[in-house]
Every structure is written in C-alpha cells, then in structure tokens.
Amino acid sequence: MHDGVEDIEIELLLEALYQHYHYDFRRYARASIKRRVIQARNQLGYASVSAMQAALLHDETVLPRLLDYLTVQVSEMFRDPAYYKALREHVIPHLATYPSLKVWVAGCSNGEELYSLSILFREEGLARKTLFYATDINPAALRAAEAGIYPLDQIRTYTENHQKSGGRSSLSDYYTADYGRAVFDKSLRSHVVFSDHSLVTDTVFGEMHLISCRNVLIYFDRALQDRAVGLFRDSLARKGFLGIGSKESLRFSSHANAFAEFVREQKIYQRREP
C-alpha cells in the first residue's frame, strides 16, 4: 500500500479512537505510533488499518487488544539503577524532612517502577508516611500493576538492578516464588492508589513531592511533551522533584525555567520557587 494512503488510514484510526473511546494518541510521536499501529494490524490479522478501524468502531473487544500495542509496556524493576541510587542518596534526605509525602508514578505500565520506589521508600524508612499514585491509560496495565506478579525468570535482572541501586535488603524479602512467578508482597501496595489518568487530556489531581515519569515523554510530539511538563510543574509541591528518562530532556520545554537541575546525570529536577 502507498505510504500516503497508509498515513491517512492511521490518522483516521487515531481520530476514531479519540472520538469513540476518548483515548487520544493524535499527538504521539508519529514514527513511533505508526510503527505500533502497523505491528497491531499485522499481529491482530487485519488486511489494512482501515479494516482494523472498522472493527474497533463496531467491536469493543478490539479496544484492549489495540491498546496493548499503542501503549508501551516494557520495563523492569530498578531499571537504570543509577537513577534509583541518585534518588536514595540525594532526594530521599530532602523528602525525609516532610511529615507526609505524595509520590506520583506517571505512566506506571505494569508496575515495575512503582514497586521499585515502594521498596526503596521502605528501605529508607519513608514508606509509612508516603502515599503513592500509580497512573496509566491502559486498564490492563493497571490491573497487572495492582496484581504485582512478574515472571520468575526476570527476577535475576531485578535483583542485580536492586543491588546496584544501593538496596539495603534482599529483593527476595519482598516476593514469594509461585509456579514460575514472583508474587510481590501486598504490603508494598497498601499505600498505593491505582488510577486511570492521561497526560494528554487530564489535569492536575494532587500536590506531589516526587513525580517519576520515565521513558514516557519520548513517545510524545513536542507539543504534547510541553503539555505534560506543564502538568508536572503544576502538580509539584514547592521544591518538589521530577525524574524523567535518561533519553528525555526538559531543555526544549516552555516550562523549563520552572525547574532546576538537581542530579543532572540522572535527569532529576527540582521545581524552582514560584
């Protein structure tokens, strides 16, 4: 099929997804979203993107399957250990001075980042006074995050990452092995609110002391990145912290002046005084 026709089909699919189901992918980075739409078309067995759009509009069971392709669910616990080590060594001492804390994991995917932070805060003695908000637009991802069950063959990588992050305990203290799965302790999510939230269409819902949103902005176009950064600015408490992915930057955002680099190498920022 001619690329120009396929591009039109993709635009129409994204518009249909927004108009009918209120999921807005229209301002995601075009090359990335195109690649994922084509993968969905091929894997779900449709002859064309238009055929997939027709099925989407007339069969609600297509939606969750398509969302699994359009939302990226690739992560691991303590991914980029140096990021968590920087939080532990530089951010936690500041957070420890507050009587209570709110932490937002934006785009929590299947929950690996959430459990990493929950374990870190427990090790640093802050868990009991911290309320975590774990948000994503994919209901299936939120259910997986709330379940806290991961393949046992990934635990070795998770354990190595945890150790490199400066972990003060053994990761095995936090899960039980069961039929090839690692089931993480329910207590790790006892102070967690799981919620549907879109960085594209939704607004501020609380005043946070730390927002961790890693490897999400890279999938947005420039305008949508700017919207998300503005949302983070408005969601942070005075002198609160923002952590983003290693390949992401605030440099080109119109809201960049609202943040000061706190740990430059690990892309951790602090909100400036208003």
ChimeraX attribute file (.defattr): number of C-alpha atoms within 10 A of each C-alpha:
attribute: neighborCount
match mode: 1-to-1
recipient: residues
	/A:1	6
	/A:2	6
	/A:3	8
	/A:4	9
	/A:5	11
	/A:6	16
	/A:7	14
	/A:8	12
	/A:9	18
	/A:10	22
	/A:11	17
	/A:12	16
	/A:13	23
	/A:14	18
	/A:15	18
	/A:16	18
	/A:17	21
	/A:18	14
	/A:19	12
	/A:20	10
	/A:21	13
	/A:22	11
	/A:23	19
	/A:24	18
	/A:25	20
	/A:26	20
	/A:27	16
	/A:28	21
	/A:29	18
	/A:30	17
	/A:31	10
	/A:32	14
	/A:33	21
	/A:34	17
	/A:35	12
	/A:36	19
	/A:37	20
	/A:38	17
	/A:39	15
	/A:40	20
	/A:41	19
	/A:42	14
	/A:43	10
	/A:44	13
	/A:45	11
	/A:46	15
	/A:47	10
	/A:48	15
	/A:49	23
	/A:50	17
	/A:51	14
	/A:52	21
	/A:53	22
	/A:54	12
	/A:55	15
	/A:56	21
	/A:57	17
	/A:58	9
	/A:59	10
	/A:60	11
	/A:61	11
	/A:62	15
	/A:63	15
	/A:64	14
	/A:65	14
	/A:66	19
	/A:67	20
	/A:68	16
	/A:69	18
	/A:70	20
	/A:71	19
	/A:72	17
	/A:73	16
	/A:74	9
	/A:75	15
	/A:76	18
	/A:77	21
	/A:78	28
	/A:79	18
	/A:80	16
	/A:81	20
	/A:82	16
	/A:83	20
	/A:84	25
	/A:85	21
	/A:86	19
	/A:87	24
	/A:88	19
	/A:89	12
	/A:90	14
	/A:91	20
	/A:92	18
	/A:93	12
	/A:94	14
	/A:95	19
	/A:96	15
	/A:97	9
	/A:98	12
	/A:99	9
	/A:100	14
	/A:101	19
	/A:102	19
	/A:103	25
	/A:104	26
	/A:105	22
	/A:106	23
	/A:107	29
	/A:108	28
	/A:109	27
	/A:110	27
	/A:111	28
	/A:112	23
	/A:113	25
	/A:114	30
	/A:115	23
	/A:116	22
	/A:117	22
	/A:118	24
	/A:119	24
	/A:120	25
	/A:121	20
	/A:122	16
	/A:123	15
	/A:124	15
	/A:125	13
	/A:126	20
	/A:127	20
	/A:128	12
	/A:129	15
	/A:130	21
	/A:131	20
	/A:132	23
	/A:133	21
	/A:134	27
	/A:135	25
	/A:136	23
	/A:137	21
	/A:138	24
	/A:139	16
	/A:140	16
	/A:141	22
	/A:142	22
	/A:143	14
	/A:144	15
	/A:145	24
	/A:146	19
	/A:147	16
	/A:148	21
	/A:149	20
	/A:150	21
	/A:151	13
	/A:152	16
	/A:153	11
	/A:154	13
	/A:155	19
	/A:156	11
	/A:157	13
	/A:158	20
	/A:159	17
	/A:160	15
	/A:161	22
	/A:162	25
	/A:163	16
	/A:164	15
	/A:165	23
	/A:166	17
	/A:167	21
	/A:168	13
	/A:169	13
	/A:170	10
	/A:171	19
	/A:172	12
	/A:173	10
	/A:174	16
	/A:175	18
	/A:176	13
	/A:177	15
	/A:178	11
	/A:179	8
	/A:180	10
	/A:181	16
	/A:182	20
	/A:183	18
	/A:184	20
	/A:185	16
	/A:186	13
	/A:187	10
	/A:188	20
	/A:189	21
	/A:190	13
	/A:191	16
	/A:192	20
	/A:193	13
	/A:194	19
	/A:195	16
	/A:196	13
	/A:197	18
	/A:198	17
	/A:199	23
	/A:200	19
	/A:201	12
	/A:202	11
	/A:203	14
	/A:204	15
	/A:205	11
	/A:206	14
	/A:207	19
	/A:208	24
	/A:209	24
	/A:210	28
	/A:211	25
	/A:212	22
	/A:213	19
	/A:214	22
	/A:215	16
	/A:216	19
	/A:217	24
	/A:218	17
	/A:219	19
	/A:220	22
	/A:221	16
	/A:222	16
	/A:223	13
	/A:224	19
	/A:225	26
	/A:226	19
	/A:227	18
	/A:228	24
	/A:229	21
	/A:230	17
	/A:231	18
	/A:232	27
	/A:233	25
	/A:234	18
	/A:235	20
	/A:236	23
	/A:237	18
	/A:238	16
	/A:239	17
	/A:240	24
	/A:241	28
	/A:242	27
	/A:243	22
	/A:244	21
	/A:245	18
	/A:246	14
	/A:247	11
	/A:248	15
	/A:249	14
	/A:250	19
	/A:251	9
	/A:252	10
	/A:253	17
	/A:254	14
	/A:255	17
	/A:256	18
	/A:257	11
	/A:258	18
	/A:259	20
	/A:260	17
	/A:261	17
	/A:262	18
	/A:263	16
	/A:264	9
	/A:265	11
	/A:266	21
	/A:267	20
	/A:268	25
	/A:269	24
	/A:270	23
	/A:271	23
	/A:272	15
	/A:273	11
	/A:274	6
